[in-house]
Amino acid sequence: MKIRLVTRSAALLLVAACGWSTAHAQDAAYVRGMAATCTFCHGTDGRSVGTTPGLAGVEKGYMAQQMKDFKSGKRPGTIMHQLAKGYTDEQIEQMAAYFAARKQ
């Protein structure tokens, strides 16, 4: 009886760990996909080669605040104020963390 309980517990933990791993991978792919929408203007992985500011390595809090300011209209822009409105605050935080982790 005790062996059966331990076996079931171990199996349950394994299933939970596999589920978390898959969910985490899906979340990472989701965030990477959102960040890819910035590529046209800000370069691959936020490494700009033009006059548009690069996003790679920008501090997370700073970038998130700038995006929220675009979203609210506090910061004017040519197109960013329109694009930012399409993201939730949580998505903005996720993208800010993604770009903060990239090297310039």
KOLTOR-658872 format. One line per field, with one value per residue: x, y, z negated of N, C-alpha, C in turn; residue in three letters. Coordinates in nm, 4 decimals, padded with zeros to 6 digits. Layout:
residues N
nxx <- [X;...]
nyy <- [Y;...]
nzz <- [Z;...]
caxx <- [X;...]
cayy <- [Y;...]
cazz <- [Z;...]
cxx <- [X;...]
cyy <- [Y;...]
czz <- [Z;...]
aa <- [ALA;...]
//
This chain:
residues 104
nxx <- [00.0818;00.1918;00.4002;00.2611;00.1371;00.3609;00.4618;00.2504;00.2513;00.5036;00.4690;00.2693;00.4054;00.5969;00.4356;00.3273;00.5614;00.6391;00.4243;00.4537;00.6954;00.6308;00.4340;00.5890;00.7706;00.5914;00.5022;00.7423;00.7857;00.5618;00.6080;00.8447;00.7403;00.5693;00.7634;00.8923;00.7389;00.8403;01.0623;01.0801;01.1117;01.2868;01.4904;01.6351;01.5845;01.5825;01.8069;01.8929;01.9794;01.9501;01.8189;01.6215;01.5653;01.7446;01.6301;01.7410;01.8870;01.7874;01.6842;01.4429;01.2268;01.2334;01.1782;00.9222;00.7773;00.7988;00.6579;00.4034;00.3532;00.3384;00.1104;-00.0888;-00.0920;00.0585;00.3197;00.4111;00.4133;00.5067;00.4013;00.4119;00.2374;-00.0015;00.0515;00.1194;-00.1202;-00.2338;-00.1433;-00.1590;-00.0923;00.0465;00.1546;00.3225;00.5063;00.6183;00.7409;00.9224;01.0893;01.1919;01.3431;01.5216;01.6831;01.8337;02.1443;02.3206]
nyy <- [-00.1187;00.1253;00.1537;00.1807;00.4299;00.5999;00.5592;00.6568;00.9228;01.0076;00.9763;01.1647;01.4024;01.4000;01.4242;01.6768;01.8328;01.7987;01.9188;02.1849;02.2480;02.2377;02.4384;02.6588;02.6704;02.7280;02.9796;03.1245;03.1102;03.2484;03.5084;03.5667;03.5683;03.7918;03.9896;03.9726;04.1223;04.3722;04.3824;04.4911;04.7718;04.8082;04.6247;04.2899;04.0973;04.3335;04.4783;04.7459;04.8786;05.1086;05.4428;05.4232;05.3685;05.1100;04.8166;04.6120;04.5133;04.7276;04.8639;04.6909;04.8108;05.0752;05.0474;04.9300;05.1349;05.3362;05.2194;05.2003;05.4704;05.5479;05.4033;05.5231;05.7731;05.9670;05.9890;06.1053;05.9720;05.8461;05.6058;05.4321;05.4909;05.3956;05.1237;05.0338;05.0378;04.7988;04.6059;04.4405;04.5474;04.3456;04.2014;04.3980;04.4177;04.1616;04.1691;04.3753;04.2561;04.0528;04.1963;04.3295;04.1252;04.0711;04.1095;04.4019]
nzz <- [00.0000;-00.0856;00.0959;00.3335;00.2927;00.2808;00.5375;00.6952;00.6103;00.6986;00.9732;01.0184;00.9553;01.1598;01.3893;01.3393;01.3472;01.6139;01.7415;01.6529;01.7718;02.0450;02.0541;01.9792;02.1932;02.3991;02.3147;02.3356;02.6111;02.6958;02.5955;02.7323;02.9879;02.9741;02.9365;03.1775;03.3479;03.3310;03.4821;03.7479;03.7265;03.5036;03.5299;03.5462;03.2625;03.1230;03.1918;03.3336;03.6531;03.7754;03.7560;03.5692;03.2267;03.0538;02.8807;02.7429;02.4431;02.3020;01.9959;01.8080;01.6523;01.7439;02.0198;02.0111;01.8889;02.0823;02.2952;02.1781;02.1469;02.4158;02.4799;02.3192;02.4247;02.3172;02.4001;02.7099;03.0456;03.3709;03.4639;03.2542;03.0399;03.1325;03.1764;02.9182;02.7826;02.8456;02.6740;02.3585;02.0195;01.8910;02.1074;02.2085;01.9972;02.0160;02.2708;02.2254;02.0376;02.1971;02.3953;02.2273;02.1482;02.3687;02.5424;02.6424]
caxx <- [00.0000;00.2798;00.4746;00.1662;00.1193;00.4847;00.4676;00.1514;00.2990;00.6149;00.4115;00.1991;00.5074;00.6560;00.3374;00.3201;00.6851;00.6324;00.3248;00.5119;00.7990;00.5625;00.3703;00.6954;00.8205;00.4889;00.5072;00.8629;00.7614;00.4603;00.6744;00.9363;00.6557;00.5288;00.8824;00.9267;00.6650;00.9193;01.1803;01.0857;01.1654;01.3900;01.5917;01.6239;01.6099;01.5966;01.9375;01.8666;02.0919;01.9132;01.8039;01.5246;01.6378;01.7496;01.5618;01.8226;01.9601;01.7230;01.6361;01.3034;01.1343;01.2334;01.1063;00.7809;00.7165;00.7883;00.5465;00.2785;00.3338;00.2864;-00.0254;-00.1802;-00.0877;00.1472;00.4363;00.3686;00.4942;00.4527;00.3192;00.4186;00.1190;-00.1060;00.0909;00.1196;-00.2588;-00.2703;-00.0855;-00.1972;00.0223;00.1231;00.2316;00.4287;00.6067;00.6856;00.8304;01.0298;01.1834;01.2566;01.4450;01.6221;01.7728;01.9121;02.2660;02.3229]
cayy <- [00.0000;00.2406;00.1626;00.2318;00.5726;00.6666;00.5514;00.7510;01.0587;01.0350;00.9905;01.2928;01.5069;01.3948;01.4808;01.8207;01.8932;01.7995;02.0194;02.3157;02.2672;02.2675;02.5689;02.7592;02.6798;02.7971;03.1200;03.1836;03.1245;03.3532;03.6371;03.5843;03.6044;03.9319;04.0727;03.9690;04.2270;04.4955;04.3637;04.5755;04.9044;04.8065;04.5248;04.1544;04.0921;04.4682;04.5352;04.8384;04.9181;05.2372;05.5546;05.3858;05.3191;04.9675;04.7747;04.5108;04.5572;04.8398;04.8245;04.6461;04.9099;05.1913;05.0151;04.9090;05.2663;05.4060;05.1579;05.2409;05.6116;05.5495;05.3486;05.6197;05.8985;06.0583;06.0081;06.1029;05.8928;05.8387;05.4851;05.3561;05.5128;05.3077;04.9842;05.0039;05.0158;04.6605;04.5162;04.4573;04.5827;04.2221;04.1737;04.4992;04.3754;04.0435;04.2107;04.4538;04.1590;03.9843;04.2829;04.3581;04.0087;04.0635;04.1901;04.5015]
cazz <- [00.0000;-00.0962;00.2221;00.4329;00.2644;00.3206;00.6835;00.7491;00.5815;00.7894;01.1071;01.0205;00.9621;01.2935;01.4820;01.3119;01.3967;01.7605;01.7781;01.6304;01.8727;02.1710;02.0409;01.9792;02.3303;02.4771;02.2738;02.3932;02.7552;02.7089;02.5733;02.8449;03.1017;02.9587;02.9564;03.3197;03.4183;03.3199;03.5663;03.8669;03.6923;03.3999;03.5615;03.4930;03.1182;03.0702;03.2274;03.4437;03.7378;03.8340;03.6636;03.4664;03.1086;03.0262;02.7591;02.6751;02.3262;02.2340;01.8632;01.8141;01.5984;01.8323;02.1433;01.9794;01.8647;02.2108;02.3691;02.1122;02.1797;02.5531;02.4745;02.2569;02.4977;02.2446;02.4868;02.8502;03.1367;03.5052;03.4730;03.1295;02.9568;03.1859;03.1537;02.7747;02.7390;02.8746;02.5745;02.2185;01.9357;01.8670;02.2285;02.2129;01.8991;02.0702;02.3790;02.1650;01.9792;02.3094;02.4527;02.1254;02.1410;02.4926;02.5429;02.7491]
cxx <- [00.0869;00.3583;00.3856;00.1461;00.2425;00.4957;00.3713;00.1958;00.4110;00.5641;00.3414;00.2983;00.5724;00.5630;00.3286;00.4441;00.6857;00.5341;00.3791;00.6147;00.7373;00.4993;00.4751;00.7499;00.7201;00.4874;00.6271;00.8454;00.6605;00.5240;00.7705;00.8587;00.6079;00.6470;00.9225;00.8528;00.7412;01.0367;01.1900;01.1495;01.2877;01.4968;01.5680;01.6679;01.6378;01.7296;01.9216;01.9933;02.0645;01.9045;01.7025;01.6010;01.6337;01.6806;01.6440;01.8990;01.8996;01.6639;01.4846;01.2042;01.1213;01.1520;00.9570;00.7112;00.6992;00.6714;00.4117;00.2487;00.2853;00.1391;-00.1264;-00.1874;00.0007;00.2727;00.3887;00.4628;00.4314;00.3606;00.3134;00.2953;00.0031;-00.0740;00.0789;-00.0208;-00.3044;-00.2195;-00.1410;-00.0725;00.1091;00.2097;00.3468;00.5409;00.6865;00.7834;00.9478;01.1348;01.2598;01.3711;01.5544;01.7259;01.8606;02.0353;02.2631;02.4135]
cyy <- [00.1260;00.2617;00.2220;00.3824;00.6516;00.6693;00.6506;00.8956;01.0982;01.0566;01.1251;01.4090;01.5138;01.4578;01.6317;01.8920;01.9007;01.9058;02.1595;02.3462;02.3057;02.4059;02.6796;02.7788;02.7541;02.9452;03.1898;03.2056;03.2354;03.4912;03.6666;03.6248;03.7483;04.0246;04.0776;04.0765;04.3595;04.4964;04.4632;04.7114;04.8986;04.7003;04.3909;04.1527;04.2302;04.5349;04.6206;04.8685;05.0535;05.3456;05.5266;05.3294;05.1665;04.9371;04.6748;04.5731;04.6755;04.7885;04.8012;04.7528;05.0317;05.1624;04.9978;05.0432;05.3444;05.3518;05.1979;05.3880;05.6281;05.5088;05.4503;05.7513;06.0019;06.0886;06.0012;06.0171;05.8919;05.7185;05.4089;05.3744;05.4254;05.1617;04.9455;04.9761;04.8723;04.5598;04.5451;04.4989;04.4610;04.1879;04.2727;04.4610;04.2558;04.0816;04.2923;04.3617;04.0862;04.0699;04.3166;04.2457;03.9944;04.1526;04.2840;04.4595]
czz <- [00.0000;00.0336;00.3310;00.4157;00.3103;00.4727;00.7464;00.7265;00.6760;00.9315;01.1212;01.0302;01.1001;01.3967;01.4636;01.3652;01.5485;01.8090;01.7607;01.7379;02.0064;02.1658;02.0451;02.1202;02.4190;02.4433;02.3371;02.5433;02.7816;02.6954;02.6881;02.9702;03.0940;02.9881;03.1037;03.3988;03.4157;03.4181;03.6809;03.8368;03.6010;03.4209;03.4939;03.3478;03.0595;03.0989;03.3530;03.5216;03.8032;03.7285;03.5533;03.3465;03.0965;02.8937;02.6782;02.5595;02.2526;02.1026;01.8674;01.7687;01.6879;01.9581;02.1174;01.9588;01.9945;02.2931;02.3096;02.1389;02.3238;02.5530;02.4215;02.3334;02.4304;02.3263;02.6318;02.9343;03.2744;03.5217;03.3407;03.0414;03.0042;03.1565;03.0070;02.7224;02.7613;02.7723;02.4356;02.1405;01.9068;01.9882;02.2426;02.1170;01.9520;02.1810;02.3249;02.1028;02.0885;02.3647;02.3533;02.1178;02.2659;02.4805;02.6623;02.8551]
aa <- [MET;LYS;ILE;ARG;LEU;VAL;THR;ARG;SER;ALA;ALA;LEU;LEU;LEU;VAL;ALA;ALA;CYS;GLY;TRP;SER;THR;ALA;HIS;ALA;GLN;ASP;ALA;ALA;TYR;VAL;ARG;GLY;MET;ALA;ALA;THR;CYS;THR;PHE;CYS;HIS;GLY;THR;ASP;GLY;ARG;SER;VAL;GLY;THR;THR;PRO;GLY;LEU;ALA;GLY;VAL;GLU;LYS;GLY;TYR;MET;ALA;GLN;GLN;MET;LYS;ASP;PHE;LYS;SER;GLY;LYS;ARG;PRO;GLY;THR;ILE;MET;HIS;GLN;LEU;ALA;LYS;GLY;TYR;THR;ASP;GLU;GLN;ILE;GLU;GLN;MET;ALA;ALA;TYR;PHE;ALA;ALA;ARG;LYS;GLN]
//
